[in-house]
Amino acid sequence: MSQATKRKHVVKEVLGEHMVPSDQQQIVRVLRTPGNNLHEVETAQGQRFLVSMPSKYRKNIWIKRGDFLIVDPIEEGEKVKAEISFVLCKDHVRSLQKEGLWPEAFSEVAKKHNNNRNRQTQPELPAEPQSSGEESSSEDDSDLFVNTNRRQYHESEEESDEEEAA
C-alpha cells in the first residue's frame, strides 16, 4: 500500500467513524508533546502519564495540546502507560456528550477548546483608529510596511516636475 493510500484510509477512519470507548479505554486530554511520538496526557481524574502514538498515525494525524484522545492501557508500561487508539475531533466530542459518555471534568474544557478554535478560524479585523475630525493624508506613507529586502528609491517632487517640463 502506498503512503498516500495509507494516509487516505487513516484520515477517513479518524474523521468518519464514530468511536465509543470500551470499559478498558479512557478519554484523555493532551497536555504536551515531549517528542518521539509520545504525548503527556491527563485523565478526567487528574492523573498524568505518557501515551505512545501507533505507527499508523505517525506523519498522518497531527495531535496538539488540548486535543482529546481515546487510549488503551498498557499493563507493562512504567512511564508510557497507554497507547492512542483514536483521536477525537469536535464532532466526536459533541456526540459523546449527547450520549452521556463524556467525563464531567472535561465538559468545560471542551467548550473552551471549541470556542478558542472558532475564534482562531474567524479572526476579527482590527478597528481603524478614529482620528479627531482630521482626514488622514493619502500622501503620508509612514504607516505602510517597508520591505527591507528591496532597494529603496527616493523620488522627490522637484525631479519629477523638471522631467515633465523638459
DSSP file with accessible surface (Angstrom, degrees, kcal/mol):
  #  RESIDUE AA STRUCTURE BP1 BP2  ACC     N-H-->O    O-->H-N    N-H-->O    O-->H-N    TCO  KAPPA ALPHA  PHI   PSI    X-CA   Y-CA   Z-CA
    1    1 A M              0   0  175      0, 0.0     2,-0.0     0, 0.0     0, 0.0   0.000 360.0 360.0 360.0 132.1    0.0    0.0    0.0
    2    2 A S     >  -     0   0   64      1,-0.1     4,-2.5     4,-0.0     5,-0.2  -0.274 360.0-111.7 -73.0 163.3    1.4    3.4   -0.9
    3    3 A Q  H  > S+     0   0   94      1,-0.2     4,-2.6     2,-0.2     5,-0.2   0.882 117.8  51.6 -62.9 -39.5    1.9    6.1    1.6
    4    4 A A  H  > S+     0   0   65      2,-0.2     4,-2.3     1,-0.2    -1,-0.2   0.909 110.9  47.5 -66.1 -40.7   -0.8    8.3    0.0
    5    5 A T  H  > S+     0   0   51      2,-0.2     4,-2.2     1,-0.2    -2,-0.2   0.918 112.3  49.8 -66.7 -40.7   -3.3    5.4    0.1
    6    6 A K  H  X S+     0   0   64     -4,-2.5     4,-2.4     1,-0.2     5,-0.2   0.932 111.1  49.3 -62.0 -45.9   -2.4    4.6    3.7
    7    7 A R  H  X S+     0   0  106     -4,-2.6     4,-2.6     1,-0.2     5,-0.3   0.909 109.1  53.1 -60.5 -42.4   -2.9    8.3    4.7
    8    8 A K  H  X S+     0   0  133     -4,-2.3     4,-2.2     1,-0.2    -1,-0.2   0.929 111.4  45.2 -60.7 -44.0   -6.2    8.4    2.9
    9    9 A H  H  X S+     0   0   90     -4,-2.2     4,-2.2     2,-0.2    -1,-0.2   0.895 113.3  49.3 -69.5 -39.3   -7.5    5.4    4.9
   10   10 A V  H  X S+     0   0    9     -4,-2.4     4,-2.3     2,-0.2     5,-0.2   0.935 113.4  45.9 -65.9 -45.2   -6.2    6.6    8.2
   11   11 A V  H  X S+     0   0   47     -4,-2.6     4,-2.7     1,-0.2     5,-0.3   0.918 112.4  51.4 -65.0 -40.3   -7.7   10.1    7.8
   12   12 A K  H  X S+     0   0  149     -4,-2.2     4,-2.2    -5,-0.3     5,-0.5   0.906 110.4  49.6 -63.2 -40.0  -11.0    8.6    6.6
   13   13 A E  H  X S+     0   0   57     -4,-2.2     4,-1.4     2,-0.2    -2,-0.2   0.927 114.4  43.8 -64.0 -44.3  -11.1    6.3    9.7
   14   14 A V  H  < S+     0   0    6     -4,-2.3    75,-0.2     1,-0.2    -2,-0.2   0.916 121.0  37.9 -70.3 -43.5  -10.4    9.2   12.1
   15   15 A L  H  < S+     0   0  111     -4,-2.7    -1,-0.2    -5,-0.2    -2,-0.2   0.828 124.3  35.7 -80.6 -31.0  -12.8   11.7   10.6
   16   16 A G  H  < S+     0   0   63     -4,-2.2    -3,-0.2    -5,-0.3     2,-0.2   0.838  95.1  84.2 -94.7 -35.1  -15.7    9.4    9.6
   17   17 A E     <  -     0   0   92     -4,-1.4     2,-0.6    -5,-0.5    75,-0.0  -0.449  66.4-138.5 -79.6 140.6  -16.0    6.7   12.3
   18   18 A H        -     0   0   81     -2,-0.2     2,-0.5    77,-0.0    -1,-0.1  -0.866  24.3-161.2 -96.1 123.2  -17.9    7.3   15.5
   19   19 A M        -     0   0   37     -2,-0.6    77,-0.0     2,-0.0    67,-0.0  -0.904  12.9-169.0-113.5 130.4  -16.0    5.7   18.4
   20   20 A V        -     0   0   71     -2,-0.5     2,-0.1    50,-0.0    -2,-0.0  -0.975  31.0-117.9-113.6 126.8  -17.4    4.8   21.8
   21   21 A P        -     0   0   28      0, 0.0     6,-0.1     0, 0.0     2,-0.0  -0.383  25.9-135.7 -67.2 140.0  -14.7    3.9   24.4
   22   22 A S        -     0   0   54     -2,-0.1     0, 0.0     4,-0.1     0, 0.0  -0.143  36.1 -86.7 -80.4-174.9  -14.9    0.4   25.8
   23   23 A D  S    S+     0   0  159      1,-0.2    -1,-0.1     3,-0.0     0, 0.0   0.864 128.9  43.3 -65.2 -36.5  -14.6   -0.5   29.5
   24   24 A Q  S    S+     0   0  132      2,-0.0    -1,-0.2    49,-0.0     2,-0.1   0.780 102.7  80.9 -79.4 -28.6  -10.7   -0.6   29.4
   25   25 A Q        -     0   0   27     47,-0.1     2,-0.3    45,-0.0    47,-0.2  -0.396  61.1-166.8 -79.0 156.7  -10.4    2.5   27.3
   26   26 A Q  E     -A   71   0A  59     45,-1.6    45,-2.3    -2,-0.1     2,-0.4  -0.979  22.6-116.3-142.4 157.6  -10.5    6.0   28.6
   27   27 A I  E     +A   70   0A  11     -2,-0.3    17,-0.5    43,-0.2     2,-0.3  -0.788  38.9 176.2 -93.6 131.5  -10.8    9.6   27.3
   28   28 A V  E     -AB  69  43A   0     41,-2.6    41,-2.5    -2,-0.4     2,-0.4  -0.894  25.4-129.7-133.0 162.9   -7.8   11.8   28.0
   29   29 A R  E     -AB  68  42A  57     13,-2.3    13,-2.1    -2,-0.3     2,-0.3  -0.937  26.9-119.0-115.4 136.9   -6.7   15.3   27.2
   30   30 A V  E     + B   0  41A   0     37,-2.9    36,-2.5    -2,-0.4    11,-0.3  -0.577  29.8 175.9 -77.5 128.2   -3.3   16.1   25.7
   31   31 A L  E     -     0   0A  28      9,-3.4     2,-0.3     1,-0.4    10,-0.2   0.812  63.4 -24.9 -97.1 -44.2   -1.1   18.4   27.8
   32   32 A R  E     - B   0  40A 133      8,-1.5     8,-2.8    32,-0.1    -1,-0.4  -0.977  50.4-124.1-162.5 167.3    2.1   18.5   25.9
   33   33 A T  E     -     0   0A  71     -2,-0.3     6,-0.2     6,-0.2     3,-0.1  -0.883  19.0-177.7-123.5  98.8    4.2   16.5   23.3
   34   34 A P  E     -     0   0A  63      0, 0.0     2,-0.2     0, 0.0     5,-0.1   0.678  49.6-106.7 -72.5 -14.6    7.7   15.9   24.6
   35   35 A G  E >  S+ B   0  38A  34      3,-1.0     3,-1.2     1,-0.0     0, 0.0  -0.591  89.6  86.4 119.8 178.4    8.7   14.1   21.4
   36   36 A N  T 3  S-     0   0  153      1,-0.3    17,-0.2    -2,-0.2     3,-0.1   0.863 121.9 -62.5  54.4  38.7    9.5   10.6   20.0
   37   37 A N  T 3  S+     0   0   66      1,-0.2    16,-2.1    15,-0.1     2,-0.4   0.810 107.0 130.0  58.0  31.2    5.8   10.2   19.2
   38   38 A L  E <   -BC  35  52A  42     -3,-1.2    -3,-1.0    14,-0.2     2,-0.4  -0.896  38.4-167.1-112.2 148.0    5.0   10.4   22.9
   39   39 A H  E     - C   0  51A  13     12,-2.3    12,-2.5    -2,-0.4     2,-0.5  -1.000  18.7-134.2-135.9 134.1    2.3   12.7   24.4
   40   40 A E  E     -BC  32  50A  30     -8,-2.8    -9,-3.4    -2,-0.4    -8,-1.5  -0.782  36.0-179.3 -87.1 128.0    1.7   13.7   28.0
   41   41 A V  E     -BC  30  49A   0      8,-2.9     8,-1.7    -2,-0.5     2,-0.4  -0.794  22.1-143.1-126.3 166.9   -2.0   13.4   28.8
   42   42 A E  E     -BC  29  48A  35    -13,-2.1   -13,-2.3    -2,-0.3     6,-0.2  -0.997  14.8-141.0-132.3 135.3   -4.3   13.9   31.7
   43   43 A T  E >   -B   28   0A   2      4,-2.4     3,-1.4    -2,-0.4   -15,-0.1  -0.311  35.4 -99.6 -84.1 175.0   -7.4   11.8   32.7
   44   44 A A  T 3  S+     0   0   27    -17,-0.5    -1,-0.1     1,-0.3   -16,-0.1   0.792 125.3  56.9 -66.3 -24.4  -10.6   13.2   34.0
   45   45 A Q  T 3  S-     0   0  152      2,-0.1    -1,-0.3     1,-0.0    -3,-0.0   0.513 122.3-106.4 -83.7  -7.0   -9.5   12.2   37.5
   46   46 A G    <   +     0   0   38     -3,-1.4     2,-0.3     1,-0.3    -2,-0.1   0.482  69.8 145.9  96.5   3.8   -6.3   14.4   37.1
   47   47 A Q        -     0   0   97     -5,-0.0    -4,-2.4     1,-0.0     2,-0.4  -0.577  33.9-153.5 -76.3 134.2   -3.8   11.5   36.7
   48   48 A R  E     +C   42   0A 149     -2,-0.3     2,-0.3    -6,-0.2    -6,-0.2  -0.903  27.7 138.5-112.5 139.6   -0.9   12.4   34.3
   49   49 A F  E     -C   41   0A  16     -8,-1.7    -8,-2.9    -2,-0.4     2,-0.3  -0.956  47.4 -90.5-162.9 174.6    1.1    9.9   32.2
   50   50 A L  E     -Cd  40  80A  38     29,-1.4    31,-1.9    -2,-0.3    32,-0.9  -0.726  31.2-166.0 -96.6 145.0    2.7    9.4   28.8
   51   51 A V  E     -Cd  39  82A   0    -12,-2.5   -12,-2.3    -2,-0.3     2,-0.3  -0.940  14.1-133.2-125.3 151.5    0.9    7.7   25.8
   52   52 A S  E     -Cd  38  83A  22     30,-2.0    32,-2.6    -2,-0.3   -14,-0.2  -0.777  13.6-128.7-104.1 151.8    2.5    6.5   22.6
   53   53 A M        -     0   0    8    -16,-2.1    32,-0.1    -2,-0.3     5,-0.1  -0.844  27.1-123.4 -97.3 126.9    1.3    7.1   19.1
   54   54 A P    >>  -     0   0   19      0, 0.0     3,-1.4     0, 0.0     4,-0.9  -0.290  25.4-110.0 -67.2 158.0    0.9    3.9   17.0
   55   55 A S  T 34 S+     0   0   81      1,-0.3     3,-0.2     2,-0.2    -2,-0.0   0.776 113.0  66.0 -64.2 -24.9    2.8    3.9   13.7
   56   56 A K  T 34 S+     0   0   74      1,-0.2    -1,-0.3     4,-0.0   -46,-0.1   0.808 105.6  43.8 -69.2 -24.9   -0.3    4.1   11.6
   57   57 A Y  T X> S+     0   0    0     -3,-1.4     4,-2.5     3,-0.1     3,-2.0   0.692  86.9 111.7 -88.9 -19.9   -1.0    7.7   12.9
   58   58 A R  T 3< S-     0   0   97     -4,-0.9     4,-0.1     1,-0.3    -3,-0.0  -0.327  94.6  -2.6 -63.5 132.9    2.6    8.9   12.6
   59   59 A K  T 34 S+     0   0  158      2,-0.3    -1,-0.3     1,-0.1     3,-0.1   0.580 129.8  69.7  61.9  11.4    3.1   11.6    9.9
   60   60 A N  T <4 S+     0   0   12     -3,-2.0     2,-0.4     1,-0.4    -2,-0.2   0.674  98.6  35.2-118.9 -41.4   -0.6   11.2    9.1
   61   61 A I  S  < S-     0   0   20     -4,-2.5     2,-0.5     2,-0.0    -1,-0.4  -0.973  71.8-148.6-121.0 131.2   -2.6   12.6   12.0
   62   62 A W        -     0   0  200     -2,-0.4     2,-0.4    -3,-0.1    -4,-0.0  -0.875   9.7-164.6-105.5 131.6   -1.3   15.6   14.0
   63   63 A I        -     0   0   18     -2,-0.5     2,-0.3     4,-0.0     3,-0.0  -0.936  10.5-179.5-115.8 133.8   -2.1   15.9   17.7
   64   64 A K    >   -     0   0  107     -2,-0.4     3,-1.9     1,-0.1   -34,-0.2  -0.793  40.9 -66.0-127.9 172.4   -1.6   19.2   19.6
   65   65 A R  T 3  S+     0   0  190     -2,-0.3   -34,-0.2     1,-0.2     3,-0.1  -0.286 118.7  26.1 -58.5 132.9   -2.1   20.4   23.1
   66   66 A G  T 3  S+     0   0   10    -36,-2.5    -1,-0.2     1,-0.3   -35,-0.1   0.263  88.4 128.6  97.3 -12.5   -5.8   20.4   24.2
   67   67 A D    <   -     0   0   11     -3,-1.9   -37,-2.9   -38,-0.1     2,-0.4  -0.368  54.4-127.3 -73.0 157.8   -6.9   17.6   21.8
   68   68 A F  E     -AE  29  88A   5     20,-0.6    20,-2.3   -39,-0.2     2,-0.3  -0.863  27.4-176.9-110.2 143.7   -8.8   14.7   23.2
   69   69 A L  E     -AE  28  87A   0    -41,-2.5   -41,-2.6    -2,-0.4     2,-0.5  -0.918  26.7-133.3-133.9 157.6   -7.9   11.1   22.7
   70   70 A I  E     -AE  27  86A   0     16,-2.9    15,-2.9    -2,-0.3    16,-1.8  -0.969  35.5-168.4-108.9 127.0   -9.2    7.6   23.5
   71   71 A V  E     -AE  26  84A   1    -45,-2.3   -45,-1.6    -2,-0.5    13,-0.2  -0.884  21.2-139.7-122.1 150.0   -6.4    5.4   24.8
   72   72 A D  E     - E   0  83A  58     11,-2.9    11,-2.5    -2,-0.3   -47,-0.1  -0.914  33.1-118.2-101.2 129.8   -5.8    1.7   25.5
   73   73 A P  E     - E   0  82A  49      0, 0.0     2,-0.5     0, 0.0     9,-0.3  -0.345  15.6-147.3 -69.2 149.0   -3.9    1.0   28.7
   74   74 A I    >   -     0   0   43      7,-2.6     3,-0.8     1,-0.1     0, 0.0  -0.978   5.1-161.9-114.6 116.9   -0.6   -0.9   28.6
   75   75 A E  T 3  S+     0   0  159     -2,-0.5    -1,-0.1     1,-0.2     7,-0.0   0.883  87.4  48.9 -68.6 -39.1   -0.1   -3.0   31.7
   76   76 A E  T 3  S+     0   0  155      2,-0.0    -1,-0.2     5,-0.0     2,-0.2   0.489  86.2 114.2 -82.8   0.9    3.7   -3.5   31.4
   77   77 A G    <   +     0   0   25     -3,-0.8     4,-0.1     1,-0.2    -3,-0.0  -0.495  37.8 179.0 -78.2 135.4    4.4    0.2   30.9
   78   78 A E  S    S+     0   0  177     -2,-0.2    -1,-0.2     2,-0.1     3,-0.1   0.861  88.3   4.1 -94.4 -57.9    6.3    2.2   33.6
   79   79 A K  S    S+     0   0  167      1,-0.2   -29,-1.4   -30,-0.1     2,-0.9   0.859 131.9  55.6 -92.2 -47.1    6.4    5.6   32.0
   80   80 A V  E     +d   50   0A  36      1,-0.1    -1,-0.2   -31,-0.1   -29,-0.2  -0.793  64.4 170.1 -89.5 108.5    4.3    5.0   29.0
   81   81 A K  E     +     0   0A  88    -31,-1.9    -7,-2.6    -2,-0.9     2,-0.3   0.444  55.4  21.7-104.1  -1.8    1.1    3.7   30.4
   82   82 A A  E     -dE  51  73A   0    -32,-0.9   -30,-2.0    -9,-0.3     2,-0.4  -0.982  60.3-133.5-157.3 166.9   -1.2    3.7   27.3
   83   83 A E  E     -dE  52  72A  78    -11,-2.5   -11,-2.9    -2,-0.3     2,-0.3  -0.980  34.3-108.1-127.0 141.1   -1.4    3.8   23.5
   84   84 A I  E     + E   0  71A   3    -32,-2.6   -13,-0.2    -2,-0.4     3,-0.1  -0.475  37.5 169.8 -68.7 128.1   -3.6    6.0   21.4
   85   85 A S  E     +     0   0A  21    -15,-2.9     2,-0.3     1,-0.4   -14,-0.2   0.656  66.4   9.2-109.8 -22.9   -6.4    4.1   19.8
   86   86 A F  E     - E   0  70A   2    -16,-1.8   -16,-2.9   -67,-0.0     2,-0.5  -0.972  59.3-139.9-159.0 140.9   -8.5    7.0   18.5
   87   87 A V  E     - E   0  69A  11     -2,-0.3     2,-0.5   -18,-0.2   -18,-0.2  -0.907  26.1-141.5-102.8 124.3   -8.2   10.8   18.0
   88   88 A L  E     - E   0  68A   9    -20,-2.3   -20,-0.6    -2,-0.5     2,-0.2  -0.741  13.4-163.6 -90.9 128.3  -11.4   12.7   18.8
   89   89 A C     >  -     0   0   31     -2,-0.5     4,-2.1   -75,-0.2     3,-0.3  -0.476  42.4 -91.3 -97.1 178.1  -12.4   15.6   16.7
   90   90 A K  H  > S+     0   0   76      1,-0.2     4,-2.2     2,-0.2     5,-0.1   0.838 126.2  55.1 -64.9 -29.8  -15.1   18.2   17.8
   91   91 A D  H  > S+     0   0   96      2,-0.2     4,-2.1     1,-0.2    -1,-0.2   0.901 108.2  48.8 -67.9 -39.1  -17.9   16.2   16.2
   92   92 A H  H  > S+     0   0   10     -3,-0.3     4,-2.4     2,-0.2    -2,-0.2   0.901 109.9  52.2 -64.7 -40.1  -16.9   13.1   18.1
   93   93 A V  H  X S+     0   0    5     -4,-2.1     4,-2.2     1,-0.2    -2,-0.2   0.930 109.4  49.5 -63.1 -44.7  -16.8   15.1   21.4
   94   94 A R  H  X S+     0   0  106     -4,-2.2     4,-2.2     1,-0.2    -1,-0.2   0.911 111.5  48.2 -60.9 -44.3  -20.4   16.5   20.7
   95   95 A S  H  X S+     0   0   30     -4,-2.1     4,-1.8     1,-0.2    -1,-0.2   0.894 111.2  50.3 -67.3 -36.6  -21.8   13.1   20.0
   96   96 A L  H  X>S+     0   0    0     -4,-2.4     5,-2.1     1,-0.2     6,-0.9   0.870 110.1  51.1 -67.7 -34.6  -20.2   11.6   23.2
   97   97 A Q  H ><5S+     0   0   65     -4,-2.2     3,-0.7     4,-0.2    -2,-0.2   0.906 109.1  50.5 -67.2 -40.0  -21.6   14.5   25.2
   98   98 A K  H 3<5S+     0   0  181     -4,-2.2    -2,-0.2     1,-0.2    -1,-0.2   0.866 110.9  49.2 -64.3 -36.7  -25.1   13.8   23.8
   99   99 A E  H 3<5S-     0   0  102     -4,-1.8    -1,-0.2    -5,-0.2    -2,-0.2   0.573 113.4-119.4 -79.6 -10.1  -24.8   10.1   24.7
  100  100 A G  T <<5S+     0   0   62     -3,-0.7    -3,-0.2    -4,-0.6    -2,-0.1   0.667  83.7 114.7  81.6  16.7  -23.7   11.0   28.2
  101  101 A L      < +     0   0   77     -5,-2.1    -4,-0.2    -6,-0.2    -5,-0.1   0.461  44.9 104.5 -95.8  -3.2  -20.3    9.2   27.8
  102  102 A W  S    S-     0   0   17     -6,-0.9     5,-0.1    -5,-0.1     2,-0.1  -0.642  78.6-113.4 -83.5 131.9  -18.2   12.4   28.2
  103  103 A P    >>  -     0   0   33      0, 0.0     3,-1.0     0, 0.0     4,-0.5  -0.382  16.3-133.6 -64.4 138.4  -16.4   12.9   31.5
  104  104 A E  H >> S+     0   0  161      1,-0.2     3,-0.9     2,-0.2     4,-0.6   0.833 103.1  63.6 -61.3 -33.3  -17.8   15.9   33.5
  105  105 A A  H 34 S+     0   0   58      1,-0.3     4,-0.4     2,-0.1    -1,-0.2   0.808 107.5  42.7 -64.0 -27.0  -14.2   17.1   34.3
  106  106 A F  H <> S+     0   0    5     -3,-1.0     4,-2.7     1,-0.1    -1,-0.3   0.501  89.0  89.7 -95.7  -5.8  -13.7   17.7   30.6
  107  107 A S  H <X S+     0   0   23     -3,-0.9     4,-1.6    -4,-0.5    -1,-0.1   0.928  94.1  38.8 -63.6 -44.1  -17.0   19.3   29.7
  108  108 A E  H  X S+     0   0  132     -4,-0.6     4,-2.3     2,-0.2    -1,-0.2   0.883 115.3  54.0 -72.2 -36.2  -15.9   22.9   30.4
  109  109 A V  H  > S+     0   0   45     -4,-0.4     4,-2.6     1,-0.2    -2,-0.2   0.914 107.8  50.5 -63.3 -40.6  -12.5   22.3   28.9
  110  110 A A  H  X S+     0   0    2     -4,-2.7     4,-2.5     2,-0.2     5,-0.2   0.902 109.5  50.7 -65.6 -39.4  -14.1   21.0   25.7
  111  111 A K  H  X S+     0   0  130     -4,-1.6     4,-2.3    -5,-0.2    -1,-0.2   0.938 112.9  45.3 -64.0 -44.9  -16.4   24.1   25.5
  112  112 A K  H  X S+     0   0  131     -4,-2.3     4,-2.5     1,-0.2    -2,-0.2   0.914 112.2  52.5 -63.8 -41.2  -13.4   26.5   25.9
  113  113 A H  H  X S+     0   0   31     -4,-2.6     4,-2.0     1,-0.2    -2,-0.2   0.919 111.3  45.8 -62.2 -44.1  -11.4   24.5   23.4
  114  114 A N  H  X S+     0   0   23     -4,-2.5     4,-2.1     2,-0.2    -1,-0.2   0.895 112.4  51.2 -67.4 -38.2  -14.1   24.7   20.8
  115  115 A N  H  X S+     0   0   83     -4,-2.3     4,-2.0    -5,-0.2    -2,-0.2   0.905 109.5  50.3 -65.4 -40.5  -14.6   28.4   21.4
  116  116 A N  H  X S+     0   0   76     -4,-2.5     4,-2.0     1,-0.2    -1,-0.2   0.903 110.2  50.2 -63.7 -39.5  -10.9   29.1   21.0
  117  117 A R  H  X S+     0   0   56     -4,-2.0     4,-2.0     1,-0.2    -1,-0.2   0.893 108.6  52.3 -66.0 -39.2  -10.9   27.2   17.7
  118  118 A N  H  X S+     0   0   72     -4,-2.1     4,-1.3     1,-0.2    -1,-0.2   0.901 110.1  48.8 -63.9 -38.7  -13.9   29.2   16.5
  119  119 A R  H  < S+     0   0  167     -4,-2.0    -1,-0.2     1,-0.2    -2,-0.2   0.877 110.6  50.9 -67.2 -37.2  -12.0   32.4   17.3
  120  120 A Q  H  < S+     0   0  146     -4,-2.0    -2,-0.2     1,-0.2    -1,-0.2   0.864 109.9  49.0 -70.3 -34.0   -8.9   31.2   15.5
  121  121 A T  H  < S+     0   0  102     -4,-2.0    -1,-0.2     1,-0.3    -2,-0.2   0.770 117.9  40.7 -78.0 -23.4  -10.8   30.3   12.4
  122  122 A Q  S  < S-     0   0  150     -4,-1.3    -1,-0.3    -5,-0.2     2,-0.1  -0.688  81.1-168.7-123.4  78.3  -12.6   33.7   12.2
  123  123 A P        -     0   0  104      0, 0.0     2,-0.3     0, 0.0    -3,-0.1  -0.401  20.5-124.1 -69.2 142.9  -10.1   36.4   13.2
  124  124 A E        -     0   0  184     -5,-0.1     3,-0.0    -2,-0.1    -2,-0.0  -0.658  21.0-120.9 -86.2 142.6  -11.5   39.8   13.8
  125  125 A L        -     0   0  161     -2,-0.3     2,-0.1     1,-0.1     3,-0.1  -0.625  33.3-109.1 -79.9 137.0  -10.2   42.7   11.8
  126  126 A P        -     0   0  119      0, 0.0     2,-0.2     0, 0.0    -1,-0.1  -0.429  34.9-112.5 -67.3 140.4   -8.7   45.4   14.0
  127  127 A A        -     0   0   96     -2,-0.1     3,-0.0     1,-0.1    -3,-0.0  -0.469  31.1-113.4 -72.8 140.7  -10.8   48.5   14.1
  128  128 A E        -     0   0  164     -2,-0.2     2,-0.1     1,-0.1    -1,-0.1  -0.547  36.9-105.3 -73.9 138.4   -9.2   51.5   12.4
  129  129 A P        -     0   0  125      0, 0.0     2,-0.5     0, 0.0    -1,-0.1  -0.417  32.7-123.8 -65.6 137.5   -8.3   54.3   14.9
  130  130 A Q        -     0   0  178     -2,-0.1     2,-0.2    -3,-0.0    -3,-0.0  -0.720  20.6-144.7 -84.5 123.1  -10.7   57.2   14.7
  131  131 A S        -     0   0   72     -2,-0.5     2,-2.1     3,-0.2     5,-0.0  -0.615  27.8-105.2 -85.0 151.5   -8.9   60.5   14.1
  132  132 A S  S    S-     0   0  110     -2,-0.2     3,-0.1     1,-0.2    -1,-0.1  -0.506  82.2 -52.1 -81.2  78.1  -10.4   63.6   15.7
  133  133 A G  S    S+     0   0   82     -2,-2.1     2,-0.4     1,-0.2    -1,-0.2   0.434 109.6 116.3  77.4  -3.6  -12.1   65.2   12.7
  134  134 A E        -     0   0  138      3,-0.0     2,-0.3     0, 0.0    -1,-0.2  -0.834  61.8-132.8-103.3 136.9   -9.0   65.1   10.5
  135  135 A E        -     0   0  179     -2,-0.4     2,-0.3    -3,-0.1    -3,-0.0  -0.665  29.0-114.2 -81.2 138.6   -8.8   63.1    7.3
  136  136 A S        -     0   0  109     -2,-0.3     2,-0.2     1,-0.1    -1,-0.1  -0.554  34.2-113.7 -74.9 137.2   -5.6   61.0    7.0
  137  137 A S    >   -     0   0   71     -2,-0.3     3,-0.7     1,-0.1    -1,-0.1  -0.486  11.2-146.0 -73.5 135.2   -3.4   62.3    4.2
  138  138 A S  T 3  S+     0   0  109      1,-0.2    -1,-0.1    -2,-0.2    -2,-0.0   0.698  99.5  60.0 -73.3 -17.8   -3.1   59.9    1.3
  139  139 A E  T 3  S+     0   0  149      1,-0.0     2,-0.9     2,-0.0    -1,-0.2   0.659  81.5  93.4 -83.2 -14.4    0.5   61.1    0.8
  140  140 A D    <   +     0   0   93     -3,-0.7     3,-0.3     1,-0.2    -1,-0.0  -0.685  44.1 166.3 -84.0 104.2    1.5   60.1    4.3
  141  141 A D    >   +     0   0  100     -2,-0.9     3,-1.3     1,-0.2    -1,-0.2   0.119  39.4 112.1-103.5  21.0    3.0   56.6    3.8
  142  142 A S  T 3  S+     0   0   97      1,-0.3    -1,-0.2     3,-0.0    -2,-0.0   0.776  75.8  53.1 -68.2 -24.4    4.7   56.3    7.2
  143  143 A D  T 3  S+     0   0  132     -3,-0.3    -1,-0.3     2,-0.1     2,-0.1   0.509  88.2 103.5 -90.3  -1.6    2.3   53.6    8.4
  144  144 A L  S <  S-     0   0  102     -3,-1.3     2,-0.2     1,-0.1    -3,-0.0  -0.444  82.0 -99.8 -79.5 152.7    2.9   51.3    5.4
  145  145 A F        -     0   0  179     -2,-0.1     2,-0.5     1,-0.0    -1,-0.1  -0.486  33.0-150.3 -69.8 136.4    5.1   48.2    5.6
  146  146 A V        -     0   0   85     -2,-0.2     2,-0.7    -3,-0.1    -1,-0.0  -0.953   7.5-140.6-113.0 121.7    8.6   48.7    4.3
  147  147 A N    >   -     0   0   59     -2,-0.5     3,-1.1     1,-0.2    -2,-0.0  -0.719  10.1-165.0 -82.1 115.0   10.3   45.7    2.8
  148  148 A T  T 3  S+     0   0  123     -2,-0.7    -1,-0.2     1,-0.2     4,-0.1   0.562  81.7  70.1 -78.9  -7.5   14.0   45.9    3.9
  149  149 A N  T 3  S+     0   0  139      2,-0.1     2,-0.3    -3,-0.0    -1,-0.2   0.457  91.7  70.9 -86.5  -2.8   15.0   43.3    1.3
  150  150 A R  S <  S-     0   0  181     -3,-1.1     2,-0.2     1,-0.0     0, 0.0  -0.853  91.8-101.2-114.1 152.1   14.4   45.7   -1.6
  151  151 A R        -     0   0  203     -2,-0.3     2,-0.6     1,-0.1    -4,-0.1  -0.456  35.9-129.0 -67.5 139.0   16.3   48.8   -2.6
  152  152 A Q        -     0   0  103     -2,-0.2     2,-0.5    -4,-0.1    -1,-0.1  -0.817  20.3-164.1 -95.5 119.9   14.7   52.0   -1.5
  153  153 A Y        -     0   0  188     -2,-0.6     2,-0.6     2,-0.0    -2,-0.0  -0.916   6.2-154.2-103.1 125.2   14.3   54.5   -4.3
  154  154 A H        -     0   0  166     -2,-0.5     2,-0.5     2,-0.0    -2,-0.0  -0.889   9.8-169.0-103.8 120.6   13.6   58.0   -3.1
  155  155 A E        -     0   0  171     -2,-0.6     2,-0.3     4,-0.0    -2,-0.0  -0.913   4.5-158.3-109.4 129.1   11.7   60.1   -5.6
  156  156 A S     >  -     0   0   45     -2,-0.5     4,-1.5     1,-0.1     5,-0.1  -0.786  22.8-128.2-105.6 154.7   11.3   63.8   -5.0
  157  157 A E  H  > S+     0   0  138     -2,-0.3     4,-2.1     1,-0.2     5,-0.2   0.825 106.3  61.5 -69.3 -30.5    8.6   66.0   -6.5
  158  158 A E  H  > S+     0   0  145      1,-0.2     4,-2.0     2,-0.2    -1,-0.2   0.925 103.7  48.8 -62.9 -42.9   11.2   68.5   -7.8
  159  159 A E  H  > S+     0   0  102      1,-0.2     4,-2.0     2,-0.2    -1,-0.2   0.922 111.8  48.1 -65.1 -42.5   12.9   65.9  -10.0
  160  160 A S  H  X S+     0   0   32     -4,-1.5     4,-1.8     1,-0.2    -1,-0.2   0.875 110.2  52.3 -69.6 -31.5    9.6   64.7  -11.5
  161  161 A D  H  X S+     0   0   92     -4,-2.1     4,-1.7     2,-0.2    -1,-0.2   0.907 109.6  49.5 -67.8 -39.9    8.5   68.3  -12.2
  162  162 A E  H  X S+     0   0  137     -4,-2.0     4,-1.3     1,-0.2    -2,-0.2   0.894 110.3  50.5 -66.7 -39.0   11.7   69.1  -14.0
  163  163 A E  H  < S+     0   0  143     -4,-2.0    -1,-0.2     1,-0.2    -2,-0.2   0.890 110.2  49.5 -68.0 -37.8   11.4   65.9  -16.1
  164  164 A E  H  < S+     0   0  151     -4,-1.8    -1,-0.2     1,-0.2    -2,-0.2   0.868 109.0  52.6 -69.2 -35.6    7.8   66.8  -17.1
  165  165 A A  H  <        0   0   89     -4,-1.7    -1,-0.2    -5,-0.1    -2,-0.2   0.797 360.0 360.0 -70.9 -26.9    8.8   70.3  -18.1
  166  166 A A     <        0   0  120     -4,-1.3    -3,-0.1    -5,-0.1    -4,-0.0   0.138 360.0 360.0 -76.1 360.0   11.6   69.2  -20.4
